[in-house]
Amino acid sequence: MLVPLYGKVTYNNRHSALQLGTKFGQHGKSARQAGWVTRGLTKTNLSRQMNIRIKYSRHANNRICAALVGVSLEIGYKQFHVYIARKLKPGTCEYRTTLNHENTHVRFYQTGLKNYVARLERKLRRTADRLTPIVATSPARAQRHFLSQLDQALASTLAQMNRDMDRNNSKIDTIANYKREQAYCPSR
């Protein structure tokens, strides 16, 4: 069973553009020297929690025979932190365009996950169904074995999902798009 997490969104307007660009963002000294000003930022982390059920029986020589009998995966985004530079006052055009931009990033992550849920669930189920019982020295070793096999099976799909999300997010994080968004507010 797979449970997607689409995340709670919180908004913060208490940091300066400089703080957003250096403390929270990835825009360092060279970006600031090039005139890059961070007006908004969205931070999140993909989290996943896999739980498995194993049935096992004890054998001679302190060994066990272990079989995977159930798996569940909780995957997604627990929290989205959207930061907007404090000089952009709520209600202003600049604030709204920045907020819309950051909310677009949130939607990209949520939609990206939604687009991959069926694939991830299929991969998880197929892999779990193919895992045969093993002989191990302890239930903990058997658990590590099954978790490792399931993680490896999901790795390429998760990597593709992350590449797709990065590509989508980078489409709106361009100088041309920033200029277009800023043109909505004539006072900028």
N, C-alpha and C positions, 0 to 999 in steps of 0.2 A: 504494500500500500504506500502511496506517495501523497504527502500533504504539502501543498505549496503555501508559502508565506509571501504575501504581497506587501507587507510592511505598513507600519504607521508612519505618517509624515509629521515631523515637527519643524517649525519655522523659527529662525533666530535672526534678529536684526540688531544685535548688540556689538558687532565687531566692525572694525574699520576695513577698508578695502585692502590696506597693507597687511593686516592680520589675516584676512582671508587668503591672500596670495602667498604668504610665507608660512604662517603657522598651520593652516589647515590644507592649503592647496599644494600644488606642485610647481608653482610659479616662483622661481627664485630671483636672484639679483639680475641675471641676464634678461629675464622677461621684463622686469621693472625698467631696466635701462632701455629696452626696446619700446617702452611706452605702454606696455600691457598693464591694464588695471583690472583687477578682479572685482566685479560688482556682485557676483553671486557664485555660489558653490553648492553642489549636492554631494553629500558623503553617505555611503552605505557599504555594507559588506555582505557578500553572499555567505549565508550560513547553512550548514547542513548537520543534521543529527540522524544517524542511522541506528536503529535498534533491531536486533535479531533474536530469534528464539531457536535454541538448539535442544535436540533430544539426544541423550547419550546413555550408553550402558557401559558398565565396567567390565574389563576383560582381565586376563592373566597378565602378569608382569607389570602391574600398575598402569595399564593402558586403558583408554576408553575408545569406544566407537561413537563418533558424533555425526549427527545429521542435521542439516539446516531445515527447520520446519516453518519458519516465518521471518519476514523482513518488513520493516517500515522505514520510510525515509521522510524526514521533514526537511524541506529545502526552500530557500528563498531569502527574503530580506525582512528581518525583524523590524528594522527601523531605517527611515530616511531622515537625515538631518539636512535641511535646506537653510543655507545661510545667505543673507542679503546684506550688503554693506550698509552700515548705519546711516551714512550720508543720504541714502535713498529713503525718503520718508514714505511710510505707508499711505496709499491713496494717490500718490503722484504717478505720472505716466512712466517715469524711469523705474519706479518700484514695480509697477504692474508688468512692464516688459521684461524686467529681470526675473520676476516671480514666474511669469509664463515660461520663460526659457528654462528655469530650474525645474518647474513642474513637468516640462517636456522630458527632461532627463529621467525623472521619476517614472513617467509613463513608459519610456523606453525600457527601463529595467523591468517593470511589471509586465508589460506586453511580451518582452523577450522571454521572461520566465514562463508566461502562459503558453507561448508558442512551443516551448520545449517540454512541458509537463508530460504530455502523452509519450514522447520519445524516451524520456528518462524513465517513466514508469514501465514502458515496454522492455527497455534494456534491463532494468532491475529485475523484473519478473522472469524474463528469459534466462538471465544469468543465475538467479536463485534456483530455477527449475533444473538447470544443468549441473549444479554443484552436487557431486556425489558424496556420500558419507566418507569420513576419514578416520584413521586411527591416530590418536594423539596422546600425549602424556598427561594432559589436563583439560578441563573444560575451557580454561582461559586461553590455552594455545589453540584450541579448536575455534574459539570465538575470533581470535586474531586472524586465523587463516581465512575464515569465511568473510570477515569484514574486509580484509585485504583484497580478496578476489572480487567482491562487489565494488569496492572503490576503484580497482583497476578497470573494471568493465565500464564504469561510468565516466572515467577520466576523459576519454576523447570526446564524448558528447558534451560534457561540461566545458571543455576547452573550446569547442566550436560555439557553444552558447555564449561564452565570454567574448570570443572574437566578434560574433555578430553584434553583441551589445556595444562593444567598444567602437565598432564601425558605425553603428547608428548614432551613438553619442558624438563621435568625431564629426559627423556631417553637420551638426549645428554649432560645433565649437570651431568655427572658422572666422577669420577676419571679415570676410565678405558677409557672413551671416550676422556677426556682431554689428557691423555698420548698418545693415538693413534693419535690424531690430532697433538700433539707436536712432535711426531716421524717423521712427514712429513718434518720437518725442522731439519736437522742434527746439526745445530749450537746451538740449544737450550740446 
